[in-house]
């Protein structure tokens, strides 16, 4: 089992991811700007520990960053010198309120490319979990959704893909980090689908992948 920090773990997405990682038996530390808030969530989920974000990120196998786009840069700067050899998973989607149903990617091309600029070339950066509903993650039921995983580091990408089955998800390699733009853009479309078709957290599922992992 891996030692994993969930940065922003008291938010909706972070808490949902942490819940499923704890259930899968991983050693999970909840990170938050407030250690006191992190403690409350850690106790609720039965997580192994809690800390302020920068302390939670130190000494882990995997660090999952689950903060809004507006906080991405500051958060990554805070943990950059703490993560060491960990695989850093950025879940950020560049939504621009109030028009969150419109794709509005940043000048760099994606939040993934912004993360790479913030962290530098030596950090093992992966992006994932863009298209999975937070409230579905923060539950015990099965989720009919694939998780696309992107990275220029093939082994780091594999690490995150292999975390997914224990979370009740199917992880699929989406290729290079620059491809993350497609999943980030798709989030706005899913929000549109939720509203238009009155869906309860629409997701994506890829078909006819004969060599893909089985659906949990």
C-alpha positions as CSV (number, residue, x, y, z in Angstrom):
1,X,0.0,0.0,0.0
2,X,1.2,3.5,-0.7
3,X,1.6,6.5,1.5
4,X,-0.5,9.3,0.0
5,X,-1.2,12.9,0.9
6,X,-4.4,14.5,-0.4
7,X,-3.7,18.3,-0.6
8,X,-6.9,20.2,-0.2
9,X,-8.4,17.1,1.3
10,X,-11.2,18.9,3.2
11,X,-12.7,20.0,-0.1
12,X,-15.4,18.1,-2.0
13,X,-13.1,16.4,-4.5
14,X,-10.2,15.9,-2.1
15,X,-12.4,14.3,0.5
16,X,-14.0,12.0,-2.0
17,X,-10.6,10.8,-3.3
18,X,-9.3,10.4,0.2
19,X,-12.4,8.4,1.2
20,X,-11.8,5.8,-1.5
21,X,-8.0,5.6,-0.9
22,X,-8.6,5.0,2.8
23,X,-11.1,2.3,1.9
24,X,-8.5,0.7,-0.4
25,X,-6.2,0.4,2.5
26,X,-3.6,3.2,1.7
27,X,-1.8,5.2,4.3
28,X,-3.6,8.6,3.7
29,X,-2.7,11.9,5.2
30,X,-5.3,14.7,4.8
31,X,-3.8,18.1,4.0
32,X,-5.5,21.5,4.3
33,X,-4.6,25.1,4.8
34,X,-5.9,24.5,8.3
35,X,-4.5,21.5,10.2
36,X,-7.6,21.7,12.5
37,X,-9.9,21.3,9.5
38,X,-7.7,18.5,8.2
39,X,-8.0,16.7,11.6
40,X,-11.8,16.7,11.4
41,X,-11.8,15.2,8.0
42,X,-9.1,12.7,8.8
43,X,-11.1,11.5,11.9
44,X,-14.3,11.2,9.8
45,X,-12.6,9.1,7.1
46,X,-10.3,7.1,9.3
47,X,-7.3,8.5,7.6
48,X,-3.8,7.8,9.0
49,X,-2.9,11.4,9.6
50,X,-3.5,15.1,9.0
51,X,-1.4,18.2,8.6
52,X,-1.1,21.6,7.0
53,X,-0.7,21.2,3.2
54,X,3.1,21.7,3.1
55,X,3.7,19.3,5.9
56,X,1.3,16.7,4.6
57,X,3.2,16.6,1.2
58,X,6.6,15.6,2.8
59,X,7.9,12.0,2.6
60,X,5.0,10.5,0.6
61,X,4.9,8.1,-2.3
62,X,2.1,10.0,-4.0
63,X,0.8,13.6,-3.4
64,X,-2.7,14.4,-4.9
65,X,-3.5,18.1,-5.3
66,X,-7.2,18.8,-5.2
67,X,-7.6,22.6,-5.1
68,X,-9.5,25.1,-7.3
69,X,-7.7,26.6,-10.3
70,X,-7.5,29.9,-8.5
71,X,-5.4,28.3,-5.7
72,X,-3.3,26.0,-8.0
73,X,-0.2,28.2,-8.3
74,X,0.1,29.1,-4.6
75,X,-0.5,25.5,-3.5
76,X,2.1,24.0,-5.9
77,X,4.6,26.6,-4.9
78,X,4.0,25.7,-1.2
79,X,4.6,22.0,-1.7
80,X,7.3,22.1,-4.5
81,X,10.2,21.7,-2.2
82,X,8.5,19.1,0.0
83,X,7.4,16.4,-2.5
84,X,10.9,15.0,-3.3
85,X,10.6,11.9,-5.4
86,X,6.8,11.5,-4.9
87,X,4.4,11.3,-7.9
88,X,2.4,14.5,-7.8
89,X,-1.1,14.2,-9.2
90,X,-2.7,17.5,-10.1
91,X,-6.5,17.3,-10.5
92,X,-7.0,21.0,-11.4
93,X,-9.5,22.0,-14.0
94,X,-9.3,25.6,-15.3
95,X,-13.0,26.5,-14.8
96,X,-13.7,30.3,-15.1
97,X,-16.9,31.2,-13.2
98,X,-19.6,32.1,-13.9
99,X,-19.3,30.5,-17.4
100,X,-18.2,27.1,-16.2
101,X,-20.1,25.4,-19.0
102,X,-17.7,26.9,-21.6
103,X,-14.3,25.6,-22.3
104,X,-11.8,28.3,-21.3
105,X,-8.3,26.8,-21.3
106,X,-5.4,29.1,-20.1
107,X,-2.8,30.7,-22.4
108,X,-0.4,27.9,-21.6
109,X,-2.8,25.4,-23.1
110,X,-4.0,23.6,-19.9
111,X,-3.8,23.6,-16.2
112,X,-1.3,20.7,-16.6
113,X,1.1,23.0,-18.4
114,X,0.7,25.6,-15.7
115,X,1.4,23.0,-13.1
116,X,4.6,22.0,-14.9
117,X,5.8,25.6,-14.9
118,X,5.1,25.9,-11.2
119,X,6.8,22.6,-10.2
120,X,9.7,22.6,-12.6
121,X,10.9,19.7,-14.8
122,X,12.2,17.4,-12.1
123,X,8.9,16.7,-10.3
124,X,7.1,13.5,-11.4
125,X,3.9,15.3,-12.5
126,X,0.7,13.4,-13.4
127,X,-2.8,14.8,-14.0
128,X,-6.0,12.8,-13.4
129,X,-9.5,12.7,-11.9
130,X,-10.7,15.7,-14.0
131,X,-14.0,14.1,-15.0
132,X,-15.3,12.2,-11.9
133,X,-18.0,13.7,-9.8
134,X,-16.8,14.6,-6.3
135,X,-20.1,13.6,-4.7
136,X,-19.9,10.2,-6.3
137,X,-16.4,9.7,-5.0
138,X,-17.5,10.7,-1.6
139,X,-19.8,7.6,-1.4
140,X,-19.5,3.9,-1.3
141,X,-21.4,3.1,-4.5
142,X,-19.9,2.0,-7.8
143,X,-19.0,4.8,-10.2
144,X,-19.7,4.3,-14.0
145,X,-16.8,6.4,-15.1
146,X,-13.2,6.0,-16.4
147,X,-10.3,8.1,-15.2
148,X,-7.9,9.4,-17.8
149,X,-4.3,9.7,-16.5
150,X,-1.7,11.9,-18.2
151,X,2.0,12.3,-17.8
152,X,5.3,12.5,-19.7
153,X,6.7,10.1,-17.1
154,X,5.4,6.6,-18.1
155,X,6.1,5.0,-14.8
156,X,4.4,7.8,-12.8
157,X,1.4,7.5,-15.1
158,X,1.3,3.8,-14.4
159,X,1.4,4.3,-10.7
160,X,-1.8,6.4,-10.8
161,X,-3.6,4.1,-13.2
162,X,-2.9,1.3,-10.8
163,X,-4.4,3.2,-7.9
164,X,-7.8,3.4,-9.6
165,X,-9.1,-0.2,-9.3
166,X,-8.9,-0.1,-5.5
167,X,-11.0,3.1,-5.7
168,X,-13.7,1.4,-7.7
169,X,-12.6,3.1,-10.9
170,X,-10.9,2.2,-14.1
171,X,-7.8,4.1,-14.8
172,X,-6.7,4.6,-18.4
173,X,-3.5,6.1,-19.8
174,X,-4.3,9.2,-21.8
175,X,-0.8,9.7,-23.0
176,X,1.5,12.8,-22.6
177,X,0.9,15.6,-20.2
178,X,-0.1,18.0,-22.9
179,X,-3.1,15.7,-23.7
180,X,-4.5,16.7,-20.3
181,X,-6.1,19.7,-22.1
182,X,-8.7,17.4,-23.6
183,X,-9.9,16.0,-20.2
184,X,-9.8,19.5,-18.6
185,X,-12.0,20.9,-21.4
186,X,-14.4,17.9,-21.2
187,X,-15.2,18.9,-17.6
188,X,-17.1,22.0,-18.9
189,X,-19.0,19.8,-21.3
190,X,-19.9,17.4,-18.5
191,X,-21.2,20.3,-16.4
192,X,-23.3,21.3,-19.4
193,X,-24.6,17.7,-19.8
194,X,-25.6,17.6,-16.1
195,X,-27.7,20.8,-16.5
196,X,-29.1,20.0,-19.9
197,X,-30.0,16.4,-19.3
198,X,-30.6,16.7,-15.5
199,X,-27.8,14.1,-14.9
200,X,-26.5,13.4,-11.4
201,X,-22.8,13.7,-12.1
202,X,-22.3,12.6,-15.7
203,X,-19.0,10.8,-16.5
204,X,-17.2,9.2,-19.4
205,X,-16.6,5.6,-20.3
206,X,-14.4,4.3,-23.2
207,X,-15.7,1.3,-25.2
208,X,-14.0,-1.4,-27.3
209,X,-10.7,-1.3,-25.5
210,X,-9.9,-5.0,-25.7
211,X,-6.6,-4.7,-23.8
212,X,-7.8,-2.3,-21.1
213,X,-8.2,-3.2,-17.4
214,X,-11.6,-4.6,-16.5
215,X,-14.3,-2.3,-15.3
216,X,-14.5,-2.6,-11.5
